[in-house]
Amino acid sequence: MDDPYLWLEEIDSERVSTWVDAENARTEAVLRDSRYQADFDAALKILDSEDKLPLVGKHGNYLYNFWKDAAHGRGLWRRTTLESYRTPKPDWDVLLDMDALCAAEGVTWEFGGAVRSPDKTRALVRLSFNGTDAVEIREFDIAARRFIEGGFLIPRAKGSADWLDLDTLLLNSPLNEAQTTEAGYGRTVRKWRRGTPIETAEVVFEVEKQAVGAWFDVNHRPGSERTMFWRAIDFTRSERFVEPKGGTRVRLDVPEKAWASLRRRDLYVSSKEDWTVNGRTIAAGSLVTIPLERFVAGGRDFETIFTPSPRRALQNWVEVRHGIVLQVLDNVRSRILLASRGDDGSWVLSEIGGLPANASIHVEAFGGEDEPDLGREVLIGATGYEIPMKLSLWDGTGAPELLKAAPSTFNAAGIEVRQCHATAADGESIPYFLIGKNLSANGPPRPTLLYGYGGFEVSMTPAYMSLAGKLWLEDGNLYAVANIRGGGEFGPRWHEAAIKQTKHIAHDDFAAVARHLAESGVTTARQLACQGGSNGGLLVGNMLARYPDLFGAIWCAVPLLDMARYTKLLAGQSWIAEYGDPDKPEQWDYIRRFSPYQLIARGRNYPPIFLTTNRTDDRVHPGHARKMAARLQELGADVLFHENVSGGHSGMVDNTRTAMTQALGFAFLRRTICAPRV
């Protein structure tokens, strides 16, 4: 169709800025009601609290943390020791004050992480402009707490860098169009030696223009020094290569659709599709292993560590000295297992005790990167919808040791969590969580907010509702989270069921959950809203376009909506494996069936919608939300639009902006699904 709103794809032209400013002013005039300021103040107090849990990662002898509070809006990069971290008030050593850096340079930088040199004296610090995915990378002297004048400096791009040694980097940040894939990522990995121009860095790995990108990982573990390279064919498929230090690079003959790790001497693979090796079929979602040396020599006698079942799926694994720590979802509830060798040499699985039964649990390595035989400790984070995050340390013996616990941010008295199931159109059982006060009382229908994502094998697991608990649940309202197909809750099959020509199934599953909420008496269509962001924005955009009668309001954030043009906008090209290619007529024939911008039409009744985006989002183009708002206004729909100038895709670089967006969103819900019937 002809698109009269194509001009809204201009990022920050004068006419676009004028339009955005007018829409922001109109939205704020409507939503900044008497309750808004109280919600904003409450959200900002939570975000800025000095009692927040400081999340850490261990490198060498230190625990590193990035921290924001009221006095440090852009944040502090800092570190402490484990001994100090165990105390109520750790002694933090500030390495980089981002507010001071922004003031000194007149640029609104956001800290994007750091990679320490093998000897831990230097770091490559990633600086994002207002939260963009593109970063500038600078060399930082940790002891002197300053950037090194004349040190390594990589111009802003969507890329990364790592150390080969103190004077040599690997990087994939593109410097020009020739080094950039059509998806906007680096297509070359280059070796850059100190003292030489970055433009002359030697190309050591290269992919074609049509690939998503060229990735790499450097392993400095003594005795296992090697570099891995990935040719990312699309979002789900990659070719992998391994190059031992001083050795010859070889291609790993594993499925393109697979996860793989190689931290020491054994190769671990989890294929996303059934994999037949030497006449033996390894089920999709299994975890298998083989010594790398044997594999390279032609051996294919993989040992199976984990086999999934229809409702039990592997989410992640961590290699430690005493075995493999598995992060498993069992009917969307986390189980942490240790896989270790039994007396006969076979793999034995045992559940790690002392962890909550109904929670989301994440495991990551806790240091040990310099130990030849791997580290012993893992950091375990456990949380639930009504349970603040708790961090524990486990060394392979006994129960995990509690390190720190986050404080409560809302009154959870009476809050219950219930797992329910809706039936999809094809008969599949779709689980969802329902959270709210006194669910067992079976009272009258209440305002309910339904959240979902349904894409890229991302699992929606319980997480503490820090802001929504305070601004929504405390009022007696309900919240629901749908585990629809397209996600990874039940492994690769759950994701593969809703991609490309079957992408609409994720949206149909979400509609089935909405119907179940109303039919079970929990809520009514008028009292039900849905919320989603990014791919979840596409999801709720389809609720507006395809299922408007099921909802009383739609909250749609940083969305994909114009699927006819998504591949031409920013990182869209990299998602063809998920959605399909609209430039191919046979694929557009199914994509158009879930493209909200093309589906909305005059003469239909649409529920009120609140569209939000961020101008510096360089992943999902703000034009999607802008054009949808303009088109809906043309059709006479009840639409509100709000755009932050900063924030990147997450929108979370500034606590004040985050608090404002949340307060506006809940004000929108009070105005719609909580308002008395007229």
N, C-alpha and C positions, 0 to 999 in steps of 0.2 A: 504494500500500500504506500501511497505518497505520505511522507512524514512532515507535516508542517512545523513540528517541534524539533527538527534536527539541530537547530541552532542552540538548543539547550545542552548539547554535547560539548560546546565550547567551555573549557574549564573555568576561566575567570575573565571573560571579556566584559566590557562595560555593561552591555545590555543584559548579559546573564547575571552579573552582580546586582544590577538594579532589580531584576525579577526576583532573585533570591532574597534580597533585603526586604522587598515588599511582602513576600510570602512569610518570611520569618516574623516580621512585625505583626502580620495578620494572625498568625498562629499563636504568638505569645499573647496578643490581646485577648484571644479566646480562652487560652488554657491557663494563664497565670491568674487563677482565681484565689479565693481566700485560703484554700488549703495548700496551694502550690508552694508558697514560701516556707511553710512548716515542713513539707516533704523535702524541699531543696536543702534546708538547714539540717534535717535529720540525715539525709544521704551524704552530705558533705562532711558531717561530723563522723560518720562511719568511715568514709574514705580517708579522712585526714587523721584518724585516731592514732595516737602514739602507742596504744595498746594492741594494735594489729599484730598478727603473727608474722615475724620476719622470715620469709622463705629463703632457704639457703642451698647452695651447691658447694661441694668440697673439692678443692684443688690443692694438691700439696698439703701444706700444714694449716691452711686457712679455709674458713667458710665465708663465701662471698654472698652479698645480698644487695638488691637495689631497692631503695626505700623512698617513699613520698609521704609527706605530711603537710600540715598547714604552713609551716615555715619553709618547706622545700617543695614547691609545686612541681618543679621539673625533676627533682629527685637527687639522691646521693648514692653513688656507687661506693660500697664500703665492705670491710671484712673484719672478722674476729676469729678467735680460736674456738675449738670445740669446748674446751674447759670454760671459757667465758660465756659461750652461747648457752650452756646449761644453767646459768644463773638468771635470776629474774630481770636484771638490768645488764645485758652484755656490754662490754667495753668495745665500741665500734671504732675502727680506724678508717676515717673517710679518705678515699682515694681520689674521687672526682665529684665536685659539686656542680651539677648540671645548671643550676640557676646562675651561679657565678660565671660559668662558661657562656651561657646565653647572653648575660649582661655584657661581658667583655667583648663578644664578637657581634652582638646585635642580631643574632640568628636564634630562632626558636628551635633549638636542637632537642631531640629526644634520645635517651640512651637506648641502644639496641643490642647490648650485650658485648662481651669481650672474650677474646681467645688468648690465653696466656702462652708465652714462649715455653719451650721444653724445660728451660732452667728456672722458670717462674719469675724472671726479672723484668720482663717486658710483657706488653699486651697489645693486641690489635683491637682497638675500641671502635665499635660501630655506632655512627651518629646518623640518626634519621631526622629529616626536616619535617617537624610536626607529625611524626608517626607514619611517614611513607615507608613502603617496602624498600625503596631505593635508599641506600646508605652510603655515607662517606666513611672510609676506614682509615684510622690514624694510629701510628705507633705511639705507645704510652710507656713511660718509665715508671714502674710501680713504686720503687723506693723513693724516687724524687717527687712522685705524685704530679707529674706534668707530661704534656705531650712533647715529643722529642723534635726539636727544630732540625729540619733536614732529614728526619727519619722517614720511614715508609708512609706514604700518603696515597690512597686510592680514591680517585674521584667518585662522586655519587653515582651509583648504579644499582641495579638489582643483582647483587652478587655477594660473594664471601671470599675470605682469605684465611690461610692457616700457615703455620711455620713448618718448613722443612728443617731448618736450623736457624740460629740467631741472625744469620745474614742472608737467608733465602726464604722466599714465600712461594706458595702456590695460590693463585687467585683465578676466579672465573668472572669477575666484574667486567662487563664489556665497556670498552672505551669509545667505540664507534659502531655504526650500523653494521659493518662487516662482521663484527664480533658478537652480534645480537641475534637471537632466534626470533622467529615471527611472534613468539609468545612474550618476548621482551626480556628474556634471560640470556646469560652468557652462553655462547656456543663453543668457547675455547677455554681450556685450563692452561695457564701459563706459569712458567717458573721465572720469578723476578729476583735478581741478585742485587744486594745493597750497592748503592753507588752508581747504578746504571739507570738510564731512562726507562720508565715503565713501558713506553711504547716499543722498546726492543726486547721485552721479556719473551723468552722462548716458549713457543706453543708445544705442549707435551701431550695434549689430548684435544680432540676436536670432534664436533658432531655437525650434522647437516642443519641448514637453516630451518627446515620444517620440524626438527625435533623440539621438544620443550626446552631442554637445556643440557649442559654438561656439568655434572656435580662431582665432588671428590671428598675423600676423608683421609686424614693422615693419622696413622697409629704410631705413637712413639714408645709403646711399651717395650722395655728391654727384652730382647730375644724374639719379639714379634713385630719389629719395625717394618711397616709396609704402607702403601697408599692404595686406596680403592678408588676407582673411577666409575661413574655411571653415565651411560647415554640414555637420558630420559626420553623415550620415544613419544610417550604421551603421559597423562597423569597417572596411569595405572601400570604401564609397561616400561621396563628398563633393561638394558644390557649392562652387565657388570664385569669389571676387569680388576685384577689384583696385581700389584707390582711390589715384590719384596724389595727392601732397601738394597740397592746394588745388584738386583736381579732382573729377570726378564718379565715383562708384563704378559699375563695370560687372561683369556676370557673365561669367565666362570659359566660352565654349561648348566645353568639352572633356568627355570621358567622365567619369562619376562614379567609375568604377573606374580611376584613373590616378594616377601621380606627376607633379607639375609643379614647376618652379622658375622664378624670375624675379629674378635677382640684379642684372641690369643692364637692357638694353633689349630683350633677346630672350627669348621664351617657349620653354621646353623641356618636352616632354610625353612620358611613357612610359605608354601605356594598358595596362591589364591584360587587355583583351579586344580582339578585332579591331575596328577603327574605320574606318568608311567615311566619307570626306570628299570631297565633290564627285565621286562616282563612283569614287574611288580607295580601296582597302582598305589600311590600315596594319596590319601584323601585330602581334598582342599581344606586348608585350615590346620593341618597337622604341623608339628614341629619335628624336624629330623636333623641329624648331625652326622658328620664324617670328618676325620682328620684332613686338613687342607692338603697336606703332602700326598696323601693317598688319592684324594679326589683329582688333583692335578695330574697324577700318574695314570688316571683312567679308572680308578676304583669308583664303584657306585653302590657299595654295600652300606647304605644309610641305616642308621639306627633311629627308631622312632621314640621320641620322648613324650609327645602328647598327641592324642587323637581326639578331634572334636565330636560332639553329638549334636542333634538338631537344636538343642537349647543351651549348649555349653560351647563357648568359643574362646580361643586364645586372643588376648588383646596386646600383650607385650611380653618380652622376656629380658632378663638381665643376667649376664654371665658373672659368676663369683667363684671364689676359690673352691668352695665346698659343693658346687653344683650350679644349677640353673634355676633362678627364681622366676616363676611363671605368674603372670597376671591374667586371670581367667574370669570371664563373665559366665555365671551360671544363672540362667533366667534373669539376666540384667542385674545380678548381684555379684559383687566382687568376691573372688576366692584367690588367696595367695598360696601357691604351692611351691615346694622345693623339689626339684628333680635331682636325684643323686644316684650314684652307683651303689647297687646292692652288693652283697658278698659274692654273688656269682657274676658281677660285672654288668648286669642288666640295669636299666633305668627304673627307679622306684619313685613314685610321687607321694609326697606327704604334705598335708595342709599345715601351714604355719599357724599356731594357736595364738591366743591373746589378742585377736583383732575382732572388730565389730562384725556381727553376722549380716546386718542389713545396711551396707554402706558402699560407697565408691572408694576403692583403695588403689593408690598409685605407688609404684616402686621404681626407684632409680639408684644407680650405683653411687656410693658415697666415697669418693676418692678412689685410691688404688690404681690410678692410671700409670704410676711409675713402678708397680710391683710386677715382676716377671710372671708370677703365678696368679695374677688377678688379686683384687682386694677381697676382704672378707665381709665388709659392711654394706648394707643397703639402707636407704632412707625410705621410710614408708609413710605416706600421707593418707589419712582416712577421714572421710567426711560424709555427711548425709544431708538431706534437705533441711532438717531441723538440728543437725549436729555440726558445730563448728569444727574446722580442720584440726586434727591432731597429728603431730609429727613424731615418729618413733624411729629408733635405730635398732637394727637387728644384725648380729654378727654370725648367725648360723647356729647359735646355741640358745636354749631357753626361749622365753617369750620376748617379744620386742620391748625395748626400753623407751618409755615416753620421754621425749625431749622437750616439747613445747605444745601448748594447746591455745588455739585462738579463743578470744572471749566471745560471748554471745552478743549479737547486735540487735536482737528482737526478743520479745517475750514469747517463748515457745510453749507456754502452758496450754494444754489442751490440743496442741498440734498433733495430728495423726497422719501417717503415711500409709496408703493402701495401694497395692498393685491390682489393677483391673485389666480386663481383656475385652476388646471389641472384635467383631468378626468382619473381615474384609469381604469385598464382593466375590472373591474367588474362594472364600471359606477359610483363608489363613487367619490364625489367631494373632491379633496385634495387641501387645501389652502396652499399658501406660500407667504412670504413677499419678495418683491423686493426693494432694497435700492440702490440709486445712484443719481448722479447729473442729473438734467434736464430730468427726465424720460418722462415727457409729450411732450418733443420735438420730440420723435419718430425718433431718428437719426439712423445711421448705427449700425450694431451689434457690441457689445463691449465685451472685456474680462470679464467673470463673474465667480464668485466663489459661488458654491452652498453648503450649510451646512445642515447637518441633523443628527438625532440620532435614533429615532424610536424604543424605547424600555423602559421597566421597568416603564411604565406610567409616564415618564418624559415629561413635556410640554416645547416646544421650544417657549418662549415668547420674546418680544422685550427687548433688553439690550443694553446699550450704547456701541458703537463700539470704545472703547478707542484706541486700537492699530490698528485694521483693518481700522478704519476711517482715521488715519494718513498715514498708509503705503499702503493703497489700494484705498479707496474711493476718497481721494484728487487728485489722478491721473486721475480720471474720469472713473475708472472701476466700475463694479457693484457687488453687493453681494445679495445672495438670501438665505432664510431660509425656509426649507420645514417642514410642520406640518403633517408628514406622520403617518399612523397607527402604533401602537406599543407604541406611546406616550400617554399622558393623556389630550391632548387639549380638547377632547370632552368626558371626563370621562372614566369610566372603559370599556365601550364597544369599545372605540377606541384602548385601550391597548389589550383587549382580542382578537381583530380581527387579531392580528399579533404576536402570540406566538406559540411555538412548531411547530406543523405541518403546521401552517399558517404563520410562521415567515417570509417566503419569500415575503409575501404581503407587508410588510414594504419596502422591497427593490424594489419591482415592483412599489410601489407608488412613490418612489424617482426617478426611471427611468421615470415615467410619467411626473413628474415635469421637469426633464431634457429635455424631448422631447418638452414640452410646451414652455420652454424658447427659444428653437431653432425655433420651428414652428411659434412663435409669432414675430420673428425677433429681439428679445432682444439680442441674441447671436447666435453663431454657435457651432456645436459640437467641432470643433477645438479650439474655444475660450472659451469653458466651462470646468471648473475644479470643482471637488467636494472635500469636506473636512469633516472629522469626526474623533472622538476619542473614544476609548474604545468600547462600543457597536456600536458607530458611526463608529469606525474603521472597524468593521465587515460589516457595511452597505456599506462603500465605497470600501472595499475589494471585495464585491459582485458586485459593479459597474465595477471593473477591470475584474473580472472573468466572469460575466454574461452579462454585457452591455458595453463592451469596445468601441463600435462604437459611444457611446453617449458623450464621453468625450475626451478632449485634454490633461488632466492631472489628477492625483489622489494624494491627500495629506492625508496620513493615519497615525494617531497618536495612540500610546499605544493600538494597536488593538487586538481583538480576531480574529484569522484567521484559526487556525487548530482546527476545531470543533470535530475532532475525539479524540483529547487528552485534550480538555479544562478542563474537569472535574478532570483531574489528575494534573493540574497545579495551585498551589496556591488556590485562593478562588473560582475556577471554579465550584466546587461541589455545591455551594450555588445558582447557576443560572440554575439548571436543570428545574425549573418551567417555565423559560423563553424560553429555547432552546430545552429541551429534554435530554435524556440520551443516549449518543452514544454507550454505552456498551450493550444496548438492541437492537437487530437487527431490530425490527419493528420501533424503533425510529431513529436509524441511517439511515434507508431507506429514511426518510425525511430530517434529519439533513445534510446528505451528499449533498443535493441539494442546500444548502446555506453555504457550507464550502469552502471558497476560496482556501485554501492551497491544497485541493484535486481537485478542479475544474480547476485550471490553467493547460494548456497543451501546448505541443510543436505544432508549426505550426499556432498559432493564433497571430494576431497583437494586442499588448496591448499598451495603452497610457503610457507615462512616469509616474512613481510613486515615491513619496517621502515618505519613511517609517521612523517614529521616535518612540523611546521608551526610557525608563529609567531603568537603572540597578537596582535601589532600589525600583522599583515598585513591591510591594508584594501583589497586587490585580490581575492585568492582567500580566501574565508572559512575560518578554521581549523575550522569545523564539519564540513567535508567529511572531513578526516582523522580528527577525533575520532569522528564517527559510524561511519565505516568500521571503526575499531579496535574500538569497542564491539560492533558487529554481528559482526565476525569472532571476537571473544572468545566471544560467545554461541554461535557455531557450533563452538567448540572448536578454532579454527585457531591456528597458531603465529604470534602477532602481537606486535610490540613498537611502542610509540608514544613519541614524545618531542616536547615543545613548548617552544620558547623564549619567554620573556616579551617579548623585544624582537627587532628585526631587520627588521620589515616584510616585504614579499614576497620580497626578495632574501636576507634573513637574514644580510647581510654588513656590518651597521653596526658590529659589534664583533668584532675579531680573535679574542678569546678564545672567543666563542660559535661563530664559524666553525670554529675549530680543534677545538672539542669536537664539533660536529656531524659534521665529517669523520672524526674519530677514532672516534666511535661507529659511523658507517656502515661503515667498513672493518673494525671489530671484528665487526660483524654479518656481513659477508661471510666473515671467517675462521671464524666460528662455524657457518656454513651451507655454502657451496660449497667452502670450503677444508678443512673438517673431514674426517677419514678416515671412510669408510663404517662404520657400526656393524653 
